[in-house]
Amino acid sequence: MVNMSDRSKLPTEDQIEKDIKREEKIFLRSYSKVIFFYPLFFTSLTLFLIQYFVGMDEPILGAIWITVFFANLFIIAFDTSSTKFFILLLAAIILIMIFTLIFHPNAIISQILSFEVTIIMSYQFYLSTVIILAFIFLIAWIATRFDYWKLERNEVIHKKGIFISAVRYPTKSLRIKKEIPDIFEFFLLRSGSIHLLLGNEDVVYLDTVLNINKKSKQLDYLLSDIEIEIEKN
Protein backbone atom coordinates (compact mmCIF):
# COMPACT_ATOMS: atom_id res chain seq x y z
CA MET A 1 0.00 0.00 0.00
CA VAL A 2 1.35 3.41 -1.03
CA ASN A 3 0.45 6.40 1.10
CA MET A 4 0.32 10.01 -0.02
CA SER A 5 3.83 10.81 1.23
CA ASP A 6 5.26 7.99 -0.89
CA ARG A 7 3.36 9.19 -3.96
CA SER A 8 4.91 12.65 -3.59
CA LYS A 9 8.32 11.04 -3.97
CA LEU A 10 7.48 9.43 -7.29
CA PRO A 11 9.47 10.78 -10.27
CA THR A 12 7.89 13.43 -12.47
CA GLU A 13 7.36 13.11 -16.21
CA ASP A 14 10.52 15.12 -16.87
CA GLN A 15 12.55 12.73 -14.77
CA ILE A 16 11.38 9.62 -16.60
CA GLU A 17 11.95 10.83 -20.16
CA LYS A 18 13.30 7.83 -21.99
CA ASP A 19 14.37 9.54 -25.15
CA ILE A 20 16.89 11.84 -23.43
CA LYS A 21 19.62 10.06 -21.54
CA ARG A 22 22.83 11.16 -19.88
CA GLU A 23 25.40 10.50 -22.56
CA GLU A 24 29.04 9.70 -21.97
CA LYS A 25 29.82 10.83 -25.52
CA ILE A 26 27.84 12.73 -28.13
CA PHE A 27 28.49 12.79 -31.88
CA LEU A 28 27.80 15.93 -33.89
CA ARG A 29 27.71 15.73 -37.67
CA SER A 30 26.93 18.52 -40.10
CA TYR A 31 25.19 17.18 -43.19
CA SER A 32 25.10 18.62 -46.68
CA LYS A 33 21.92 20.53 -47.50
CA VAL A 34 21.30 18.12 -50.35
CA ILE A 35 19.57 15.85 -47.82
CA PHE A 36 16.61 18.22 -47.94
CA PHE A 37 15.89 16.89 -51.41
CA TYR A 38 14.47 13.73 -49.87
CA PRO A 39 10.85 14.82 -50.62
CA LEU A 40 11.83 15.02 -54.30
CA PHE A 41 13.42 11.56 -54.03
CA PHE A 42 10.27 9.93 -52.66
CA THR A 43 8.07 11.90 -55.06
CA SER A 44 10.13 10.72 -58.03
CA LEU A 45 10.06 7.15 -56.75
CA THR A 46 6.28 7.24 -56.31
CA LEU A 47 5.68 8.78 -59.74
CA PHE A 48 7.98 6.21 -61.34
CA LEU A 49 6.05 3.33 -59.76
CA ILE A 50 2.72 4.84 -60.80
CA GLN A 51 3.76 5.48 -64.38
CA TYR A 52 5.67 2.20 -64.89
CA PHE A 53 3.36 -0.31 -63.21
CA VAL A 54 -0.03 1.38 -63.39
CA GLY A 55 0.56 2.85 -66.83
CA MET A 56 -0.80 6.22 -65.80
CA ASP A 57 0.75 8.85 -68.07
CA GLU A 58 -1.05 12.02 -67.05
CA PRO A 59 0.36 15.55 -67.28
CA ILE A 60 -0.61 16.13 -63.64
CA LEU A 61 2.26 13.84 -62.60
CA GLY A 62 4.76 16.20 -64.18
CA ALA A 63 3.10 19.15 -62.46
CA ILE A 64 3.44 17.41 -59.09
CA TRP A 65 7.15 16.77 -59.72
CA ILE A 66 7.81 20.37 -60.75
CA THR A 67 5.98 21.67 -57.65
CA VAL A 68 8.02 19.51 -55.27
CA PHE A 69 11.23 20.42 -57.11
CA PHE A 70 10.48 24.13 -56.78
CA ALA A 71 9.67 23.77 -53.07
CA ASN A 72 12.95 21.94 -52.43
CA LEU A 73 14.95 24.59 -54.28
CA PHE A 74 13.21 27.33 -52.31
CA ILE A 75 14.04 25.66 -48.99
CA ILE A 76 17.73 25.26 -49.86
CA ALA A 77 18.14 28.67 -51.51
CA PHE A 78 16.82 30.77 -48.60
CA ASP A 79 17.07 30.69 -44.83
CA THR A 80 13.53 31.37 -43.67
CA SER A 81 13.22 32.22 -40.00
CA SER A 82 9.91 31.99 -38.16
CA THR A 83 9.40 35.73 -38.65
CA LYS A 84 10.01 35.54 -42.39
CA PHE A 85 7.71 32.53 -42.62
CA PHE A 86 4.76 34.38 -41.13
CA ILE A 87 5.54 37.44 -43.27
CA LEU A 88 5.46 35.30 -46.42
CA LEU A 89 2.25 33.64 -45.28
CA LEU A 90 0.65 37.01 -44.56
CA ALA A 91 1.82 38.40 -47.92
CA ALA A 92 0.33 35.41 -49.75
CA ILE A 93 -3.01 35.85 -47.98
CA ILE A 94 -3.07 39.58 -48.79
CA LEU A 95 -2.31 38.95 -52.47
CA ILE A 96 -5.08 36.35 -52.70
CA MET A 97 -7.54 38.78 -51.13
CA ILE A 98 -6.50 41.59 -53.48
CA PHE A 99 -6.96 39.46 -56.60
CA THR A 100 -10.29 38.22 -55.25
CA LEU A 101 -11.53 41.77 -54.75
CA ILE A 102 -10.27 43.02 -58.12
CA PHE A 103 -11.62 40.14 -60.19
CA HIS A 104 -14.91 38.39 -59.89
CA PRO A 105 -14.51 35.17 -57.87
CA ASN A 106 -16.34 33.12 -60.50
CA ALA A 107 -13.98 34.39 -63.17
CA ILE A 108 -10.97 33.34 -61.09
CA ILE A 109 -12.38 29.87 -60.47
CA SER A 110 -13.19 29.40 -64.14
CA GLN A 111 -9.66 30.44 -65.14
CA ILE A 112 -8.18 27.99 -62.67
CA LEU A 113 -10.40 25.16 -63.85
CA SER A 114 -9.64 25.91 -67.51
CA PHE A 115 -5.87 25.97 -66.91
CA GLU A 116 -4.25 23.03 -68.69
CA VAL A 117 -1.06 21.43 -67.40
CA THR A 118 1.06 20.11 -70.28
CA ILE A 119 4.20 18.97 -68.40
CA ILE A 120 4.82 15.36 -69.40
CA MET A 121 7.79 13.28 -68.22
CA SER A 122 8.62 9.66 -68.88
CA TYR A 123 9.14 7.01 -66.24
CA GLN A 124 12.83 6.90 -67.31
CA PHE A 125 13.14 10.51 -66.12
CA TYR A 126 11.69 9.72 -62.69
CA LEU A 127 13.89 6.63 -62.36
CA SER A 128 17.00 8.60 -63.35
CA THR A 129 16.17 11.20 -60.71
CA VAL A 130 15.79 8.49 -58.05
CA ILE A 131 19.15 6.91 -58.93
CA ILE A 132 21.02 10.22 -59.03
CA LEU A 133 19.60 11.44 -55.72
CA ALA A 134 20.23 8.06 -54.04
CA PHE A 135 23.88 8.19 -55.14
CA ILE A 136 24.31 11.76 -53.87
CA PHE A 137 22.62 10.90 -50.55
CA LEU A 138 25.02 7.99 -50.11
CA ILE A 139 28.06 10.19 -50.76
CA ALA A 140 26.74 12.83 -48.33
CA TRP A 141 26.21 10.17 -45.64
CA ILE A 142 29.69 8.68 -46.15
CA ALA A 143 31.25 12.15 -45.88
CA THR A 144 29.80 12.59 -42.39
CA ARG A 145 31.45 9.31 -41.28
CA PHE A 146 34.88 10.86 -41.94
CA ASP A 147 34.27 14.37 -40.61
CA TYR A 148 32.54 14.72 -37.26
CA TRP A 149 32.86 16.05 -33.71
CA LYS A 150 32.74 13.87 -30.61
CA LEU A 151 32.07 15.45 -27.23
CA GLU A 152 33.10 13.50 -24.18
CA ARG A 153 33.13 14.37 -20.51
CA ASN A 154 36.71 15.64 -20.56
CA GLU A 155 37.43 16.69 -24.13
CA VAL A 156 36.08 17.66 -27.53
CA ILE A 157 37.51 15.65 -30.41
CA HIS A 158 37.39 16.59 -34.09
CA LYS A 159 37.95 13.58 -36.33
CA LYS A 160 38.48 14.13 -40.03
CA GLY A 161 39.80 12.31 -43.07
CA ILE A 162 40.04 8.75 -44.35
CA PHE A 163 42.85 7.98 -41.93
CA ILE A 164 40.95 9.75 -39.09
CA SER A 165 43.26 12.48 -37.87
CA ALA A 166 42.07 13.85 -34.53
CA VAL A 167 42.32 17.26 -32.88
CA ARG A 168 41.44 17.45 -29.19
CA TYR A 169 40.17 20.37 -27.09
CA PRO A 170 39.32 20.51 -23.37
CA THR A 171 35.66 20.82 -22.41
CA LYS A 172 36.37 23.00 -19.39
CA SER A 173 35.84 26.29 -21.24
CA LEU A 174 33.52 24.98 -23.96
CA ARG A 175 30.42 26.98 -24.81
CA ILE A 176 27.63 25.91 -27.15
CA LYS A 177 25.11 27.97 -29.10
CA LYS A 178 22.06 26.43 -30.77
CA GLU A 179 20.09 28.12 -33.54
CA ILE A 180 17.24 27.24 -35.88
CA PRO A 181 17.88 29.59 -38.82
CA ASP A 182 15.44 27.95 -41.24
CA ILE A 183 11.99 26.88 -40.08
CA PHE A 184 11.38 24.76 -43.21
CA GLU A 185 14.57 22.76 -42.64
CA PHE A 186 13.50 22.25 -39.04
CA PHE A 187 10.10 20.95 -40.17
CA LEU A 188 11.67 18.53 -42.66
CA LEU A 189 14.41 16.93 -40.55
CA ARG A 190 14.35 18.72 -37.19
CA SER A 191 17.65 20.28 -38.20
CA GLY A 192 19.42 23.38 -36.96
CA SER A 193 22.89 24.75 -36.38
CA ILE A 194 25.24 24.36 -33.44
CA HIS A 195 28.20 26.63 -32.77
CA LEU A 196 31.02 25.28 -30.63
CA LEU A 197 32.97 28.05 -28.92
CA LEU A 198 36.24 26.44 -27.90
CA GLY A 199 38.59 27.63 -25.22
CA ASN A 200 41.17 28.94 -27.68
CA GLU A 201 38.57 31.36 -29.10
CA ASP A 202 38.00 29.18 -32.15
CA VAL A 203 34.39 28.92 -33.30
CA VAL A 204 33.15 25.81 -35.09
CA TYR A 205 29.99 26.15 -37.19
CA LEU A 206 27.92 23.01 -37.70
CA ASP A 207 25.20 24.25 -40.01
CA THR A 208 22.98 21.19 -40.52
CA VAL A 209 22.69 19.04 -37.40
CA LEU A 210 19.76 16.63 -37.39
CA ASN A 211 17.45 16.29 -34.36
CA ILE A 212 18.76 19.59 -33.07
CA ASN A 213 16.57 19.77 -29.96
CA LYS A 214 17.47 16.27 -28.81
CA LYS A 215 21.17 16.94 -29.38
CA SER A 216 20.88 20.18 -27.45
CA LYS A 217 19.29 18.43 -24.46
CA GLN A 218 21.95 15.73 -24.49
CA LEU A 219 24.65 18.41 -24.54
CA ASP A 220 22.99 20.21 -21.64
CA TYR A 221 23.06 17.00 -19.60
CA LEU A 222 26.69 16.37 -20.47
CA LEU A 223 27.86 19.88 -19.68
CA SER A 224 25.85 20.06 -16.46
CA ASP A 225 27.57 16.88 -15.26
CA ILE A 226 30.94 18.39 -16.08
CA GLU A 227 30.16 21.57 -14.18
CA ILE A 228 29.15 19.56 -11.10
CA GLU A 229 32.38 17.60 -11.21
CA ILE A 230 34.44 20.77 -11.54
CA GLU A 231 32.70 22.35 -8.55
CA LYS A 232 33.31 19.23 -6.45
CA ASN A 233 37.01 19.22 -7.30
C-alpha positions as a printed NumPy array, in Angstrom:
array([[  0.   ,   0.   ,   0.   ],
       [  1.35 ,   3.411,  -1.031],
       [  0.448,   6.4  ,   1.101],
       [  0.319,  10.006,  -0.024],
       [  3.827,  10.807,   1.228],
       [  5.256,   7.986,  -0.889],
       [  3.365,   9.195,  -3.962],
       [  4.913,  12.649,  -3.595],
       [  8.319,  11.04 ,  -3.965],
       [  7.478,   9.429,  -7.292],
       [  9.47 ,  10.785, -10.274],
       [  7.889,  13.427, -12.468],
       [  7.362,  13.113, -16.208],
       [ 10.522,  15.119, -16.867],
       [ 12.554,  12.732, -14.772],
       [ 11.379,   9.625, -16.595],
       [ 11.951,  10.83 , -20.156],
       [ 13.298,   7.826, -21.986],
       [ 14.372,   9.54 , -25.148],
       [ 16.89 ,  11.836, -23.43 ],
       [ 19.623,  10.06 , -21.542],
       [ 22.826,  11.164, -19.878],
       [ 25.4  ,  10.504, -22.559],
       [ 29.044,   9.703, -21.966],
       [ 29.816,  10.835, -25.522],
       [ 27.839,  12.733, -28.132],
       [ 28.486,  12.786, -31.879],
       [ 27.797,  15.931, -33.894],
       [ 27.706,  15.73 , -37.672],
       [ 26.926,  18.524, -40.1  ],
       [ 25.187,  17.183, -43.187],
       [ 25.097,  18.624, -46.677],
       [ 21.918,  20.527, -47.495],
       [ 21.303,  18.119, -50.35 ],
       [ 19.57 ,  15.847, -47.824],
       [ 16.606,  18.22 , -47.939],
       [ 15.889,  16.892, -51.412],
       [ 14.474,  13.731, -49.867],
       [ 10.852,  14.823, -50.621],
       [ 11.828,  15.017, -54.297],
       [ 13.422,  11.563, -54.031],
       [ 10.268,   9.93 , -52.663],
       [  8.067,  11.905, -55.058],
       [ 10.127,  10.72 , -58.029],
       [ 10.057,   7.145, -56.746],
       [  6.28 ,   7.24 , -56.31 ],
       [  5.682,   8.776, -59.738],
       [  7.985,   6.208, -61.341],
       [  6.048,   3.333, -59.761],
       [  2.72 ,   4.841, -60.804],
       [  3.761,   5.476, -64.38 ],
       [  5.667,   2.197, -64.892],
       [  3.363,  -0.314, -63.213],
       [ -0.033,   1.38 , -63.389],
       [  0.564,   2.854, -66.828],
       [ -0.804,   6.225, -65.799],
       [  0.75 ,   8.851, -68.066],
       [ -1.052,  12.016, -67.05 ],
       [  0.358,  15.555, -67.283],
       [ -0.614,  16.128, -63.637],
       [  2.258,  13.84 , -62.597],
       [  4.759,  16.198, -64.176],
       [  3.104,  19.153, -62.463],
       [  3.442,  17.407, -59.092],
       [  7.15 ,  16.768, -59.723],
       [  7.808,  20.371, -60.746],
       [  5.982,  21.666, -57.651],
       [  8.019,  19.513, -55.268],
       [ 11.229,  20.418, -57.109],
       [ 10.477,  24.126, -56.776],
       [  9.668,  23.769, -53.067],
       [ 12.949,  21.938, -52.433],
       [ 14.95 ,  24.586, -54.277],
       [ 13.206,  27.331, -52.312],
       [ 14.041,  25.665, -48.993],
       [ 17.73 ,  25.265, -49.861],
       [ 18.143,  28.669, -51.508],
       [ 16.823,  30.774, -48.605],
       [ 17.069,  30.687, -44.832],
       [ 13.531,  31.367, -43.668],
       [ 13.222,  32.219, -39.997],
       [  9.91 ,  31.986, -38.163],
       [  9.396,  35.731, -38.65 ],
       [ 10.006,  35.542, -42.395],
       [  7.706,  32.525, -42.622],
       [  4.759,  34.383, -41.125],
       [  5.539,  37.444, -43.268],
       [  5.465,  35.304, -46.42 ],
       [  2.252,  33.644, -45.279],
       [  0.646,  37.012, -44.563],
       [  1.818,  38.398, -47.919],
       [  0.327,  35.405, -49.748],
       [ -3.011,  35.849, -47.979],
       [ -3.074,  39.577, -48.794],
       [ -2.306,  38.946, -52.469],
       [ -5.076,  36.353, -52.704],
       [ -7.536,  38.785, -51.126],
       [ -6.497,  41.59 , -53.479],
       [ -6.962,  39.46 , -56.596],
       [-10.292,  38.224, -55.254],
       [-11.533,  41.769, -54.754],
       [-10.273,  43.021, -58.124],
       [-11.616,  40.143, -60.192],
       [-14.913,  38.392, -59.888],
       [-14.507,  35.171, -57.87 ],
       [-16.341,  33.123, -60.495],
       [-13.979,  34.391, -63.172],
       [-10.967,  33.34 , -61.095],
       [-12.384,  29.872, -60.472],
       [-13.189,  29.402, -64.143],
       [ -9.659,  30.437, -65.136],
       [ -8.176,  27.985, -62.668],
       [-10.403,  25.16 , -63.855],
       [ -9.642,  25.912, -67.507],
       [ -5.866,  25.966, -66.911],
       [ -4.252,  23.034, -68.69 ],
       [ -1.057,  21.43 , -67.4  ],
       [  1.06 ,  20.109, -70.283],
       [  4.198,  18.973, -68.403],
       [  4.821,  15.362, -69.399],
       [  7.788,  13.284, -68.222],
       [  8.624,   9.656, -68.881],
       [  9.143,   7.006, -66.239],
       [ 12.826,   6.904, -67.306],
       [ 13.139,  10.513, -66.12 ],
       [ 11.694,   9.722, -62.691],
       [ 13.893,   6.625, -62.362],
       [ 17.002,   8.604, -63.345],
       [ 16.173,  11.199, -60.708],
       [ 15.794,   8.487, -58.048],
       [ 19.148,   6.906, -58.931],
       [ 21.02 ,  10.221, -59.032],
       [ 19.598,  11.437, -55.718],
       [ 20.232,   8.059, -54.038],
       [ 23.877,   8.19 , -55.144],
       [ 24.307,  11.756, -53.875],
       [ 22.62 ,  10.899, -50.55 ],
       [ 25.018,   7.986, -50.109],
       [ 28.059,  10.189, -50.762],
       [ 26.74 ,  12.825, -48.329],
       [ 26.213,  10.172, -45.641],
       [ 29.686,   8.679, -46.153],
       [ 31.251,  12.15 , -45.879],
       [ 29.8  ,  12.586, -42.394],
       [ 31.45 ,   9.308, -41.279],
       [ 34.876,  10.856, -41.944],
       [ 34.275,  14.371, -40.613],
       [ 32.539,  14.723, -37.256],
       [ 32.86 ,  16.047, -33.709],
       [ 32.736,  13.874, -30.614],
       [ 32.067,  15.454, -27.233],
       [ 33.101,  13.505, -24.181],
       [ 33.135,  14.366, -20.506],
       [ 36.708,  15.643, -20.56 ],
       [ 37.426,  16.69 , -24.132],
       [ 36.075,  17.658, -27.526],
       [ 37.512,  15.65 , -30.411],
       [ 37.386,  16.594, -34.091],
       [ 37.953,  13.579, -36.33 ],
       [ 38.483,  14.127, -40.034],
       [ 39.796,  12.308, -43.074],
       [ 40.038,   8.749, -44.352],
       [ 42.849,   7.982, -41.933],
       [ 40.952,   9.752, -39.088],
       [ 43.259,  12.485, -37.87 ],
       [ 42.071,  13.845, -34.525],
       [ 42.316,  17.258, -32.881],
       [ 41.441,  17.452, -29.187],
       [ 40.166,  20.366, -27.092],
       [ 39.319,  20.512, -23.368],
       [ 35.663,  20.823, -22.411],
       [ 36.367,  22.999, -19.39 ],
       [ 35.839,  26.288, -21.243],
       [ 33.519,  24.984, -23.962],
       [ 30.416,  26.979, -24.814],
       [ 27.633,  25.915, -27.154],
       [ 25.111,  27.97 , -29.099],
       [ 22.062,  26.428, -30.765],
       [ 20.093,  28.12 , -33.537],
       [ 17.235,  27.241, -35.877],
       [ 17.879,  29.595, -38.82 ],
       [ 15.436,  27.953, -41.235],
       [ 11.986,  26.883, -40.077],
       [ 11.381,  24.759, -43.205],
       [ 14.57 ,  22.756, -42.643],
       [ 13.498,  22.248, -39.039],
       [ 10.101,  20.95 , -40.169],
       [ 11.671,  18.531, -42.658],
       [ 14.415,  16.934, -40.549],
       [ 14.345,  18.723, -37.186],
       [ 17.647,  20.279, -38.199],
       [ 19.416,  23.376, -36.963],
       [ 22.889,  24.751, -36.383],
       [ 25.237,  24.358, -33.436],
       [ 28.199,  26.627, -32.771],
       [ 31.02 ,  25.279, -30.633],
       [ 32.974,  28.052, -28.922],
       [ 36.242,  26.442, -27.904],
       [ 38.593,  27.631, -25.215],
       [ 41.171,  28.937, -27.682],
       [ 38.574,  31.365, -29.102],
       [ 38.001,  29.184, -32.154],
       [ 34.394,  28.917, -33.302],
       [ 33.147,  25.812, -35.088],
       [ 29.987,  26.149, -37.187],
       [ 27.919,  23.009, -37.701],
       [ 25.195,  24.25 , -40.013],
       [ 22.975,  21.189, -40.518],
       [ 22.688,  19.041, -37.398],
       [ 19.755,  16.627, -37.386],
       [ 17.449,  16.293, -34.361],
       [ 18.764,  19.588, -33.074],
       [ 16.569,  19.769, -29.963],
       [ 17.472,  16.266, -28.813],
       [ 21.17 ,  16.938, -29.376],
       [ 20.876,  20.179, -27.45 ],
       [ 19.292,  18.428, -24.46 ],
       [ 21.953,  15.731, -24.489],
       [ 24.653,  18.406, -24.536],
       [ 22.987,  20.21 , -21.639],
       [ 23.062,  17.004, -19.599],
       [ 26.692,  16.366, -20.466],
       [ 27.86 ,  19.88 , -19.677],
       [ 25.845,  20.055, -16.457],
       [ 27.565,  16.878, -15.258],
       [ 30.944,  18.387, -16.083],
       [ 30.155,  21.573, -14.181],
       [ 29.145,  19.565, -11.103],
       [ 32.376,  17.604, -11.207],
       [ 34.436,  20.773, -11.541],
       [ 32.704,  22.345,  -8.552],
       [ 33.312,  19.229,  -6.447],
       [ 37.008,  19.218,  -7.3  ]])
